[in-house]
Amino acid sequence: MSTESTESTELPPVAPEVLAEAVENLTPRLRKKLDAATEGCAAGATLAADGAITLRFGEDALVTLRPGPAGTITTAEQATCSCLLAPRCLHRAAALGAAPLADAPPEPVAAAGSHEPADPAGPGDSAGSAATAGSAGSTEPAAAVEPADRVGPAEPAEPAEPAPALTAAQLRAAGALWQVAAEALAAGVTAGGAVVQAELLRAAHTARLAGLPRAEAAALRVVRGLRAARERRAGQRLGDLTSAFRELLHTAGLLASGSADPALTGTARRAYAPGGSLQVHGLCREPVLSATGYGGVVTHVLGPDGSRYSVSDVRPGGLARARGAGSASVALGGATLDHAGLARGGLRIVGATVSAEGRLGAGRGVRATPLPGIAWTERPAAALFARPAAEAVAELSADPAGAETALLGCDVTVVGAAGEHLLVRETRPDAPLLRLLPAHPHPELAHTQNLRRIAAYPGVQLRVLGRPDLDRTATLRPLAVGPVPGAEYTLRLPEEWLGRADLGYDRLQGMHFPTGAADPVPLPAAEGPDPLADSPLWRVRRLLETGVAGGRRALAEAARGTSSLAAASYGPLRRAGLPAAADLAAALAAEADRRPRDVFGRLADPSPDGYAWAWLAAATHLAAAERSLIAASWAADPSAVMSAAR
């Protein structure tokens, strides 16, 4: 009787330091063979009767992976091979390299005796997925209970105490991480195989041990991006990997120079602290579905002073859990509410625990009782819709750290569908067209269907609460909609919905829309100019992405004059009033093409340090210019768009 399943199975996640050690133990000859050995080896994985996962390499080598209780390989002893060279063998390193990377374990909860739900995000990241992703390395210390955001004007902040200087171990870890990141950038995706990734993982682990969680998180994002690009996974974007490299080099470079800004060192994820007694009221809920198999729901709530918090329930389970969690019970202090009830209700919480990002914890000492909900027209929710969207976006662009978790409210009039967008116009004088996109594009979630239903009613007025997409011009990803107070041609929602519909869970029907016809809304012949796409900054973006994809040599060859990336192509940047972008791009191309000679006059390999600084300078300027263009695209004055990027 066979002790193994005949069906292929997925490999368990592997701790980064375990993989890094396995690759480090290989001889130089075996390292050259590692990429070829890793490719395709996971397809033959089988599940044994005792729960172990085995991979066979030829007749004499059998690798056995025995994950721990959490389903993760966290120690070297959990991965064994039957060959004579084990554990310093190619088979074991290839099997570990084919497995997905595990997230770092969460830090202990601050409140004694409390327990928090599992969080699939890495250190410095927030829970779940992009739907709830926070900034790596929040500027709030672990002991703070300041919520993620505050509606309305902020109170004057007290002078902060100077941050302690970095330790010698932190400086060494940051310097080592900068060096391997620069080498990975010079190699690019084409040469960024298992050995380059292992060096990044080793440096990331050292950064974590030194107390630099943001640097570790940035390195892990680069490694995952390199893997996705080399495997040509669906949905992989070169622009995302370019952004990941920029974040890693920026963080490691400043830390290595001695900067002790808490925003650079970061805070360990899910660090909860006592928050005392809180009273919160629901705003909306949204499904969370990550590419790593996690699913669930996040419910956004507000305190009486406009402080924003969230209650999340994100666990393994994928799409089925994301769809079902919207009506699951809230695991918070014995509250007799589900997430649908909390989104339209409230809670009075005693003994609350709060993370730096505003997430409410479910410790054993927490007690919660239900409260009646409030409408969006009542305080404090009404403050979300009180100012023009352009002002809120400009504020977020100036502080990108909180942009990914920020919510924006505005009243709009539906214009109609245009391609993949739903075009709307803010109900303010001379407001620009805004584009609405699904908060999550999965067809089994309700976002896309609801937006299509809304598009069938041009002229209908909506109150929209969503998350601005700061990677696209004038784009909002709505989470919930409601009727506009005082408007005649607006939504007609059931009384029990309390004046809003959660677009990820509630499904809008014909009876929820007004009868009759609205005043004609002229559909523009085109969506209007896209300042980001029309800007000559695409030349810099392509240059940077060429370096990420093909490495230093590819960038140098592309900029040498045989393609549109030649130095002469920087002329449009200067004519558009972007001389700084042109100068930085030209400097990057010159540095990439620089080939020093040794004392005998022979060509030598250049140090990646200067190239990495030149690439980072161009990438940082490009990111700032694009943020300015995107923020200006929300404004009513089109002439401000190009001047914003100069």
GUMAR-629902 format. One record per residue (C-alpha): x, y, z. Coordinates in Angstrom, 2 decimals. Example, Ala and Ser with C-alpha at 12.3 -4.5 7.8 and 13.67 -1.06 7.14 Angstrom:
2
ATOM     east    north       up
ATOM    12.30    -4.50     7.80
ATOM    13.67    -1.06     7.14
end
This chain:
646
ATOM     east    north       up
ATOM     0.00     0.00     0.00
ATOM     1.48     3.38    -1.01
ATOM     2.27     5.89     1.70
ATOM     2.11     8.85    -0.68
ATOM    -0.61    10.64    -2.59
ATOM    -0.32    10.34    -6.34
ATOM    -1.55    13.90    -6.83
ATOM     0.73    16.91    -6.89
ATOM     0.50    19.18    -3.87
ATOM     1.58    22.70    -3.03
ATOM     4.83    23.25    -1.19
ATOM     4.69    24.74     2.31
ATOM     5.96    28.30     2.86
ATOM     9.62    28.53     3.88
ATOM    11.13    31.03     6.30
ATOM    13.49    33.35     4.37
ATOM    16.46    32.61     6.61
ATOM    16.14    28.85     6.05
ATOM    16.31    29.27     2.28
ATOM    19.17    31.77     2.53
ATOM    21.23    29.36     4.64
ATOM    20.60    26.47     2.25
ATOM    21.85    28.48    -0.73
ATOM    24.80    29.86     1.21
ATOM    25.98    26.32     2.00
ATOM    26.22    25.37    -1.67
ATOM    29.53    25.31    -3.49
ATOM    30.05    27.81    -6.35
ATOM    29.63    24.99    -8.88
ATOM    26.26    23.96    -7.42
ATOM    25.06    27.55    -7.23
ATOM    25.38    27.84   -10.98
ATOM    23.00    24.91   -11.36
ATOM    20.45    26.08    -8.79
ATOM    18.07    27.99   -11.10
ATOM    17.78    25.05   -13.49
ATOM    17.22    22.62   -10.62
ATOM    14.53    24.80    -9.04
ATOM    12.52    25.26   -12.21
ATOM     9.62    22.84   -12.34
ATOM    10.64    20.72    -9.36
ATOM     7.50    21.67    -7.39
ATOM     5.30    19.92    -9.96
ATOM     6.37    16.54    -8.65
ATOM     5.66    17.22    -4.98
ATOM     3.59    14.54    -3.23
ATOM     1.93    14.39     0.17
ATOM     2.96    11.50     2.42
ATOM     0.69     9.77     4.89
ATOM     2.39    11.45     7.85
ATOM     1.80    14.93     6.44
ATOM     5.30    15.39     5.02
ATOM     5.81    16.61     1.45
ATOM     8.35    14.84    -0.72
ATOM    10.10    15.78    -3.96
ATOM    12.16    13.27    -5.93
ATOM    15.30    14.28    -7.84
ATOM    16.36    11.27    -9.87
ATOM    16.63     7.80    -8.38
ATOM    18.91     8.53    -5.42
ATOM    17.68    11.81    -4.00
ATOM    14.43    12.35    -2.12
ATOM    13.79    15.69    -0.38
ATOM    11.33    15.62     2.52
ATOM     9.71    18.77     3.89
ATOM     8.04    18.49     7.31
ATOM     6.25    21.76     8.09
ATOM     5.50    22.71    11.68
ATOM     2.07    23.19    13.28
ATOM     1.61    26.48    11.44
ATOM     2.27    24.75     8.09
ATOM     5.61    26.52     7.59
ATOM     9.23    25.39     7.31
ATOM    10.93    27.44    10.01
ATOM    14.07    25.41    10.81
ATOM    16.72    23.71     8.72
ATOM    15.94    20.34    10.31
ATOM    12.45    20.34     8.74
ATOM    13.98    19.95     5.26
ATOM    16.06    16.82     4.63
ATOM    17.50    15.01     1.63
ATOM    18.53    11.37     1.22
ATOM    21.60    12.07    -0.94
ATOM    25.18    11.83     0.31
ATOM    25.85    15.58     0.12
ATOM    22.92    16.53     2.35
ATOM    22.31    19.00     3.88
ATOM    24.69    20.92     1.60
ATOM    23.13    19.52    -1.54
ATOM    21.54    21.03    -4.61
ATOM    18.30    19.04    -4.22
ATOM    17.44    20.45    -0.80
ATOM    18.20    24.05    -1.83
ATOM    16.14    23.66    -5.02
ATOM    13.14    22.30    -3.12
ATOM    13.27    25.14    -0.61
ATOM    13.72    27.68    -3.41
ATOM    10.63    26.41    -5.23
ATOM     8.46    26.94    -2.14
ATOM     6.75    30.27    -1.42
ATOM     8.32    32.61     1.12
ATOM     6.76    32.64     4.56
ATOM     5.87    35.86     6.32
ATOM     7.79    36.83     9.42
ATOM     6.08    35.81    12.68
ATOM     4.09    38.57    14.38
ATOM     5.42    40.30    17.45
ATOM     3.87    39.46    20.84
ATOM     0.71    41.39    21.63
ATOM     1.23    44.33    23.94
ATOM    -1.74    43.67    26.20
ATOM    -1.20    40.86    28.65
ATOM    -3.22    37.78    27.94
ATOM    -4.65    39.07    24.69
ATOM    -4.72    37.20    21.42
ATOM    -5.00    38.66    17.96
ATOM    -6.11    37.04    14.72
ATOM    -3.58    35.83    12.23
ATOM    -2.25    38.47     9.87
ATOM    -1.02    37.48     6.43
ATOM     0.99    40.67     5.93
ATOM     4.70    40.92     6.40
ATOM     6.58    43.10     8.86
ATOM     5.69    46.69     8.46
ATOM     2.74    45.78     6.25
ATOM    -0.84    45.89     7.25
ATOM    -3.39    43.15     7.23
ATOM    -4.82    41.28     4.39
ATOM    -4.02    42.71     1.02
ATOM    -4.07    45.91    -0.91
ATOM    -7.53    46.46     0.38
ATOM    -6.14    47.17     3.83
ATOM    -2.48    47.62     3.12
ATOM    -0.80    50.18     5.29
ATOM     2.55    51.78     4.89
ATOM     5.57    49.75     5.81
ATOM     7.14    51.34     8.80
ATOM     4.42    53.51    10.28
ATOM     5.67    56.64    11.98
ATOM     3.75    55.71    15.11
ATOM     5.66    53.85    17.84
ATOM     4.38    50.48    18.95
ATOM     3.00    51.88    22.20
ATOM     0.91    54.54    20.47
ATOM    -2.85    54.21    20.15
ATOM    -3.32    56.99    17.60
ATOM    -5.72    55.69    14.92
ATOM    -4.89    55.31    11.27
ATOM    -6.52    58.53    10.20
ATOM    -8.52    61.41    11.55
ATOM   -11.44    63.10     9.83
ATOM   -11.22    66.88     9.82
ATOM    -8.38    69.21    10.84
ATOM    -5.66    67.69    12.95
ATOM    -4.83    69.05    16.38
ATOM    -1.40    70.63    16.86
ATOM     1.12    67.92    17.58
ATOM     3.38    68.06    20.60
ATOM     7.11    68.25    19.87
ATOM     8.39    64.72    19.42
ATOM    11.39    63.45    21.31
ATOM    14.46    62.91    19.14
ATOM    14.77    59.34    17.91
ATOM    17.64    57.33    19.41
ATOM    20.67    56.89    17.20
ATOM    21.01    53.70    15.22
ATOM    23.09    50.99    16.83
ATOM    26.25    49.63    15.27
ATOM    24.39    46.41    14.40
ATOM    21.66    48.38    12.62
ATOM    24.20    50.38    10.63
ATOM    26.00    47.19     9.57
ATOM    22.71    45.51     8.61
ATOM    21.57    48.53     6.59
ATOM    24.91    48.79     4.81
ATOM    24.87    45.11     3.91
ATOM    21.29    45.36     2.67
ATOM    22.14    48.38     0.51
ATOM    25.05    46.49    -1.05
ATOM    23.06    43.38    -1.98
ATOM    20.13    45.51    -3.18
ATOM    22.46    47.47    -5.46
ATOM    23.89    44.22    -6.83
ATOM    20.38    42.84    -7.40
ATOM    19.39    46.00    -9.26
ATOM    22.49    45.79   -11.45
ATOM    21.66    42.15   -12.22
ATOM    17.99    42.80   -13.06
ATOM    15.29    40.19   -13.48
ATOM    17.24    38.27   -16.12
ATOM    20.16    37.57   -13.77
ATOM    18.28    37.84   -10.48
ATOM    18.00    34.12    -9.88
ATOM    18.02    32.04    -6.73
ATOM    21.50    33.07    -5.63
ATOM    20.78    36.80    -5.88
ATOM    17.46    36.28    -4.10
ATOM    19.13    34.29    -1.32
ATOM    21.59    37.10    -0.70
ATOM    18.68    39.51    -0.35
ATOM    16.94    37.13     2.04
ATOM    20.06    36.78     4.18
ATOM    20.41    40.56     4.40
ATOM    16.69    40.91     5.16
ATOM    16.95    38.42     8.02
ATOM    19.92    40.32     9.43
ATOM    17.90    43.54     9.23
ATOM    15.05    41.94    11.16
ATOM    17.39    40.74    13.90
ATOM    18.85    44.26    14.10
ATOM    15.39    45.79    14.57
ATOM    14.78    47.17    11.06
ATOM    11.38    45.68    10.11
ATOM    10.69    48.16     7.32
ATOM    13.95    47.30     5.56
ATOM    13.18    43.59     5.90
ATOM     9.68    44.04     4.47
ATOM    11.06    46.02     1.52
ATOM    13.61    43.31     0.75
ATOM    10.98    40.56     0.88
ATOM     8.80    42.50    -1.56
ATOM    11.70    42.72    -4.00
ATOM    12.39    38.97    -3.73
ATOM     8.73    38.13    -4.31
ATOM     8.66    40.53    -7.24
ATOM    11.78    38.95    -8.78
ATOM    10.21    35.51    -8.45
ATOM     6.95    36.62   -10.03
ATOM     8.76    38.32   -12.92
ATOM    11.04    35.36   -13.64
ATOM     8.09    32.95   -13.52
ATOM     5.96    35.31   -15.68
ATOM     3.02    35.04   -13.31
ATOM    -0.33    36.44   -14.35
ATOM    -0.91    39.90   -12.98
ATOM     2.77    40.59   -12.43
ATOM     3.67    44.21   -13.30
ATOM     7.18    45.46   -13.92
ATOM     6.11    48.80   -12.47
ATOM     5.39    47.13    -9.12
ATOM     8.88    45.62    -8.99
ATOM    10.36    49.00    -9.93
ATOM     8.52    50.60    -7.01
ATOM     9.71    47.82    -4.70
ATOM    13.34    48.42    -5.69
ATOM    12.90    52.15    -5.13
ATOM    11.49    51.57    -1.64
ATOM    14.27    49.12    -0.72
ATOM    17.12    51.33    -1.94
ATOM    15.60    54.43    -0.36
ATOM    15.18    52.74     3.03
ATOM    18.51    50.93     3.09
ATOM    20.45    53.92     1.75
ATOM    19.16    56.37     4.34
ATOM    19.55    53.88     7.18
ATOM    23.12    53.11     6.14
ATOM    23.87    56.84     6.24
ATOM    22.82    56.94     9.91
ATOM    19.26    58.30     9.67
ATOM    17.31    57.21    12.74
ATOM    13.88    58.38    11.59
ATOM    11.30    55.97    13.09
ATOM     9.58    55.97     9.68
ATOM    12.70    54.29     8.26
ATOM    13.33    51.76    11.01
ATOM     9.65    50.81    11.07
ATOM     7.55    49.06    13.65
ATOM     6.84    45.36    13.94
ATOM     3.47    44.45    12.51
ATOM     0.38    44.07    14.62
ATOM     1.92    45.69    17.72
ATOM    -1.20    46.26    19.83
ATOM    -1.32    48.62    22.78
ATOM    -4.03    49.38    25.37
ATOM    -6.53    51.88    24.05
ATOM    -8.81    52.34    27.05
ATOM   -12.51    52.84    26.39
ATOM   -13.67    53.59    22.86
ATOM   -16.97    54.32    21.16
ATOM   -17.03    53.61    17.43
ATOM   -19.66    53.72    14.67
ATOM   -19.59    51.80    11.40
ATOM   -18.82    53.35     8.02
ATOM   -18.68    50.40     5.61
ATOM   -17.16    46.96     5.09
ATOM   -15.06    45.58     2.26
ATOM   -14.01    42.06     1.25
ATOM   -10.33    41.17     1.35
ATOM    -8.90    38.65    -1.11
ATOM    -5.14    38.23    -1.41
ATOM    -3.02    36.41    -3.96
ATOM    -1.59    34.22    -1.18
ATOM    -4.91    32.53    -0.39
ATOM    -6.18    34.74     2.42
ATOM    -9.74    36.00     2.49
ATOM   -11.99    37.89     4.85
ATOM   -13.50    41.26     5.61
ATOM   -12.45    44.62     7.02
ATOM   -15.06    46.88     8.60
ATOM   -14.18    50.56     8.87
ATOM   -15.45    52.46    11.91
ATOM   -15.17    56.01    13.28
ATOM   -14.72    57.40    16.76
ATOM   -16.76    60.43    17.96
ATOM   -13.81    62.75    17.22
ATOM   -13.40    61.43    13.67
ATOM   -10.61    59.00    14.48
ATOM   -10.74    56.06    12.10
ATOM   -10.34    52.44    13.19
ATOM   -10.94    49.07    11.58
ATOM   -12.01    45.58    12.60
ATOM   -10.51    42.87    10.42
ATOM   -11.18    39.17    10.05
ATOM    -8.68    37.89     7.47
ATOM    -7.62    34.23     7.46
ATOM    -6.77    31.47     4.98
ATOM    -9.74    30.52     2.84
ATOM    -9.57    32.57    -0.34
ATOM   -12.67    33.64    -2.22
ATOM   -15.16    31.56    -0.25
ATOM   -14.09    33.16     2.98
ATOM   -14.02    36.67     1.50
ATOM   -17.64    36.26     0.41
ATOM   -18.87    34.68     3.63
ATOM   -16.98    36.83     6.14
ATOM   -19.18    39.85     5.42
ATOM   -21.92    38.30     7.55
ATOM   -19.64    36.51    10.03
ATOM   -19.72    37.39    13.72
ATOM   -17.40    40.12    14.95
ATOM   -14.75    38.48    17.15
ATOM   -14.38    41.44    19.48
ATOM   -15.14    41.37    23.17
ATOM   -18.16    39.09    22.92
ATOM   -20.07    41.55    20.76
ATOM   -23.34    40.11    19.44
ATOM   -22.90    41.68    16.00
ATOM   -21.84    40.46    12.62
ATOM   -19.77    42.58    10.25
ATOM   -22.86    43.63     8.32
ATOM   -24.39    44.88    11.57
ATOM   -21.20    46.63    12.65
ATOM   -20.90    48.44     9.30
ATOM   -24.30    50.05    10.02
ATOM   -24.11    49.99    13.81
ATOM   -21.58    50.70    16.50
ATOM   -19.73    49.40    19.55
ATOM   -18.83    50.66    23.00
ATOM   -15.50    48.96    23.79
ATOM   -13.89    48.67    27.23
ATOM   -10.25    47.64    27.52
ATOM    -9.62    48.11    23.81
ATOM    -6.32    47.18    22.19
ATOM    -5.31    49.24    19.15
ATOM    -2.50    48.83    16.64
ATOM    -0.50    51.76    15.27
ATOM    -2.59    51.54    12.07
ATOM    -5.87    51.78    14.00
ATOM    -6.86    48.09    13.95
ATOM    -8.87    46.99    16.96
ATOM    -7.62    43.84    18.66
ATOM    -9.62    41.00    20.19
ATOM    -7.82    40.46    23.48
ATOM    -9.28    38.47    26.35
ATOM    -9.73    41.63    28.41
ATOM   -11.77    43.41    25.73
ATOM   -15.50    43.89    26.32
ATOM   -17.85    45.32    23.70
ATOM   -21.55    46.14    23.63
ATOM   -23.57    47.15    20.52
ATOM   -24.61    50.74    19.82
ATOM   -27.06    52.21    17.30
ATOM   -25.56    53.24    14.00
ATOM   -25.28    56.71    12.55
ATOM   -26.06    57.92     9.03
ATOM   -23.40    59.41     6.78
ATOM   -25.18    62.74     7.16
ATOM   -24.45    62.81    10.91
ATOM   -21.24    63.67    12.68
ATOM   -18.54    62.46    12.60
ATOM   -19.14    60.68     9.27
ATOM   -20.41    63.85     7.59
ATOM   -16.92    65.39     7.82
ATOM   -15.68    62.85     5.26
ATOM   -17.84    64.49     2.59
ATOM   -17.42    68.12     3.68
ATOM   -14.47    69.23     1.54
ATOM   -13.54    68.93    -2.13
ATOM   -11.91    65.67    -3.14
ATOM    -8.97    67.56    -4.67
ATOM    -8.03    68.96    -1.25
ATOM    -8.06    65.52     0.36
ATOM    -5.99    63.99    -2.45
ATOM    -3.44    66.82    -2.30
ATOM    -3.04    66.17     1.41
ATOM    -2.56    62.44     0.82
ATOM    -0.03    63.06    -1.94
ATOM     2.03    65.13     0.45
ATOM     2.04    62.22     2.91
ATOM     2.09    58.99     0.87
ATOM     2.63    56.91     4.02
ATOM    -1.06    57.04     4.92
ATOM    -2.49    57.11     1.41
ATOM    -3.05    53.37     1.06
ATOM    -5.42    53.22     4.04
ATOM    -7.12    56.59     3.58
ATOM   -10.81    56.90     2.76
ATOM   -12.24    59.73     0.69
ATOM   -15.86    60.83     0.43
ATOM   -17.53    62.96    -2.23
ATOM   -20.88    63.58    -3.92
ATOM   -20.89    62.81    -7.65
ATOM   -23.17    62.71   -10.68
ATOM   -22.90    59.66   -12.91
ATOM   -21.88    60.45   -16.50
ATOM   -21.67    56.92   -17.91
ATOM   -19.36    54.04   -18.69
ATOM   -16.21    54.52   -20.75
ATOM   -14.19    51.37   -21.25
ATOM   -13.34    49.83   -17.90
ATOM   -14.16    53.04   -16.04
ATOM   -17.36    54.51   -14.69
ATOM   -17.14    58.24   -15.34
ATOM   -18.60    60.58   -12.73
ATOM   -18.31    64.27   -12.02
ATOM   -18.07    65.72    -8.54
ATOM   -21.08    67.92    -7.78
ATOM   -19.02    71.08    -7.43
ATOM   -18.55    73.95    -9.90
ATOM   -16.02    73.19   -12.65
ATOM   -15.15    69.81   -11.13
ATOM   -13.19    67.41   -13.36
ATOM   -14.29    63.99   -14.49
ATOM   -13.42    61.22   -12.05
ATOM   -12.96    57.56   -12.90
ATOM   -14.44    54.87   -10.67
ATOM   -12.85    51.42   -10.76
ATOM   -13.81    48.30    -8.77
ATOM   -12.10    48.13    -5.40
ATOM   -11.45    44.47    -6.21
ATOM   -11.81    43.20    -9.78
ATOM   -12.65    39.57    -8.97
ATOM   -15.85    38.73   -10.89
ATOM   -17.29    36.71    -8.00
ATOM   -17.30    39.79    -5.78
ATOM   -20.06    42.37    -6.17
ATOM   -17.91    45.43    -7.00
ATOM   -17.90    45.15   -10.79
ATOM   -21.56    44.19   -11.11
ATOM   -22.65    47.11    -8.92
ATOM   -20.65    49.63   -10.94
ATOM   -22.17    48.29   -14.16
ATOM   -25.63    48.68   -12.66
ATOM   -24.87    52.27   -11.65
ATOM   -23.54    53.06   -15.14
ATOM   -27.01    52.26   -16.55
ATOM   -28.42    55.32   -14.76
ATOM   -26.62    58.41   -16.11
ATOM   -27.52    61.50   -14.15
ATOM   -28.10    59.70   -10.86
ATOM   -26.41    61.41    -7.93
ATOM   -24.40    59.36    -5.46
ATOM   -22.55    59.88    -2.23
ATOM   -19.38    57.78    -2.64
ATOM   -16.92    56.58    -0.02
ATOM   -13.77    54.97    -1.40
ATOM   -10.03    54.80    -1.63
ATOM    -8.20    57.11    -4.07
ATOM    -5.91    55.25    -6.45
ATOM    -2.74    57.34    -6.38
ATOM    -1.20    55.34    -9.22
ATOM    -3.84    56.59   -11.69
ATOM    -5.09    60.02   -12.60
ATOM    -8.36    61.11   -10.94
ATOM    -9.34    57.54   -10.03
ATOM   -11.37    56.43    -7.03
ATOM   -12.08    52.85    -5.98
ATOM   -15.46    53.04    -4.20
ATOM   -16.23    50.86    -1.21
ATOM   -19.77    52.07    -0.53
ATOM   -22.38    54.41    -2.00
ATOM   -25.46    56.16    -0.68
ATOM   -28.06    58.76    -1.64
ATOM   -27.13    62.45    -1.80
ATOM   -29.08    64.41     0.82
ATOM   -31.69    66.65    -0.76
ATOM   -31.23    65.29    -4.29
ATOM   -34.27    64.06    -6.21
ATOM   -32.61    61.72    -8.69
ATOM   -30.60    59.58    -6.29
ATOM   -30.58    56.12    -4.72
ATOM   -33.59    54.67    -2.90
ATOM   -32.09    52.25    -0.41
ATOM   -33.94    50.12     2.17
ATOM   -34.29    51.73     5.58
ATOM   -32.36    48.91     7.24
ATOM   -29.30    49.72     5.09
ATOM   -29.03    53.04     6.96
ATOM   -28.40    55.04     3.80
ATOM   -25.47    53.14     2.26
ATOM   -24.69    50.06     0.24
ATOM   -21.41    48.17     0.63
ATOM   -20.38    47.58    -2.97
ATOM   -18.41    44.42    -2.14
ATOM   -21.38    42.68    -0.49
ATOM   -24.73    44.41    -1.12
ATOM   -26.04    44.00    -4.66
ATOM   -27.88    46.96    -6.12
ATOM   -31.10    46.18    -7.97
ATOM   -33.42    48.23   -10.16
ATOM   -35.69    49.07    -7.21
ATOM   -32.78    50.87    -5.52
ATOM   -32.64    53.47    -8.30
ATOM   -35.02    56.36    -9.00
ATOM   -37.75    56.07   -11.60
ATOM   -38.04    58.34   -14.60
ATOM   -35.22    60.07   -16.40
ATOM   -32.71    62.58   -15.12
ATOM   -31.61    65.71   -16.91
ATOM   -29.45    64.76   -19.89
ATOM   -25.82    64.30   -18.98
ATOM   -23.57    64.78   -22.03
ATOM   -21.14    61.90   -22.37
ATOM   -17.77    63.31   -23.45
ATOM   -16.40    62.12   -26.77
ATOM   -13.30    61.01   -24.90
ATOM   -12.46    60.54   -21.28
ATOM   -10.35    63.67   -21.42
ATOM    -6.61    64.07   -21.26
ATOM    -4.67    61.77   -19.02
ATOM    -1.83    63.96   -17.75
ATOM     0.16    60.97   -16.54
ATOM    -0.06    59.05   -19.81
ATOM     0.41    62.16   -21.95
ATOM     3.44    63.39   -20.02
ATOM     6.92    62.70   -21.47
ATOM     7.81    61.23   -18.09
ATOM     7.09    57.85   -19.68
ATOM    10.62    58.05   -21.12
ATOM    12.13    58.06   -17.64
ATOM     9.75    55.33   -16.50
ATOM    10.74    53.09   -19.41
ATOM    14.43    53.71   -18.74
ATOM    14.05    52.69   -15.10
ATOM    11.98    49.61   -15.94
ATOM    14.51    48.59   -18.59
ATOM    17.16    48.56   -15.88
ATOM    14.97    46.50   -13.57
ATOM    14.12    43.97   -16.28
ATOM    17.53    43.55   -17.93
ATOM    19.96    44.98   -15.43
ATOM    22.66    47.57   -15.82
ATOM    23.94    46.28   -19.14
ATOM    20.48    46.36   -20.77
ATOM    19.93    49.93   -19.63
ATOM    23.30    51.02   -20.97
ATOM    22.71    49.38   -24.36
ATOM    19.21    50.85   -24.64
ATOM    20.44    54.36   -23.85
ATOM    23.50    54.16   -26.09
ATOM    21.68    55.49   -29.15
ATOM    20.18    52.42   -30.80
ATOM    16.64    52.97   -29.52
ATOM    14.15    55.61   -28.43
ATOM    15.89    55.66   -25.07
ATOM    18.95    57.40   -26.52
ATOM    20.10    60.65   -24.94
ATOM    18.47    62.66   -27.73
ATOM    15.09    61.43   -26.57
ATOM    15.42    63.49   -23.40
ATOM    14.70    66.61   -25.47
ATOM    10.91    66.27   -25.05
ATOM    11.42    66.29   -21.29
ATOM    13.22    69.62   -21.47
ATOM    10.68    71.10   -23.86
ATOM     7.89    70.07   -21.46
ATOM     9.61    71.97   -18.66
ATOM    11.08    68.90   -16.96
ATOM    14.84    69.57   -17.09
ATOM    15.52    67.81   -13.78
ATOM    14.00    64.58   -15.09
ATOM    16.09    64.86   -18.28
ATOM    19.31    65.51   -16.34
ATOM    18.72    62.59   -13.96
ATOM    17.89    60.23   -16.82
ATOM    21.01    61.27   -18.73
ATOM    23.15    60.83   -15.61
ATOM    21.70    57.36   -15.07
ATOM    22.41    56.34   -18.65
ATOM    26.00    57.64   -18.40
ATOM    26.60    55.80   -15.12
ATOM    25.16    52.57   -16.53
ATOM    27.53    52.79   -19.50
ATOM    30.61    53.61   -17.44
ATOM    33.25    50.86   -17.71
ATOM    36.33    51.46   -15.55
ATOM    39.73    49.90   -16.30
ATOM    42.17    48.30   -13.93
ATOM    45.84    49.26   -13.59
ATOM    46.68    47.16   -16.66
ATOM    44.08    48.93   -18.81
ATOM    41.67    46.01   -18.86
ATOM    37.92    46.52   -18.55
ATOM    36.73    45.84   -15.02
ATOM    33.30    45.31   -13.57
ATOM    32.04    48.64   -12.20
ATOM    30.86    48.95    -8.63
ATOM    27.06    48.82    -8.43
ATOM    27.06    51.57    -5.78
ATOM    27.15    54.60    -8.10
ATOM    24.69    53.02   -10.50
ATOM    22.24    52.31    -7.67
ATOM    22.40    55.91    -6.42
ATOM    21.86    57.27    -9.93
ATOM    18.90    54.91   -10.48
ATOM    17.41    55.82    -7.09
ATOM    17.71    59.56    -7.79
ATOM    15.85    59.22   -11.09
ATOM    13.23    56.89    -9.59
ATOM    12.59    59.17    -6.60
ATOM    12.16    62.22    -8.82
ATOM     9.83    60.30   -11.14
ATOM     7.67    59.14    -8.23
ATOM     7.36    62.68    -6.88
ATOM     6.54    64.09   -10.33
ATOM     3.89    61.45   -10.97
ATOM     2.32    62.06    -7.56
ATOM     2.09    65.76    -8.39
ATOM     0.45    65.03   -11.75
ATOM    -2.06    62.67   -10.16
ATOM    -2.95    65.13    -7.40
ATOM    -3.36    67.94    -9.94
ATOM    -5.65    65.76   -12.09
ATOM    -8.27    65.97    -9.32
ATOM    -8.26    69.77    -9.50
ATOM   -10.58    71.79   -11.68
ATOM    -7.84    73.87   -13.33
ATOM    -6.24    71.83   -16.15
ATOM    -3.37    74.33   -16.44
ATOM    -2.15    73.29   -13.02
ATOM    -1.48    69.74   -14.13
ATOM     1.78    70.07   -16.03
ATOM     3.11    72.84   -13.79
ATOM     2.65    70.53   -10.83
ATOM     5.26    68.10   -12.17
ATOM     7.91    70.75   -12.81
end
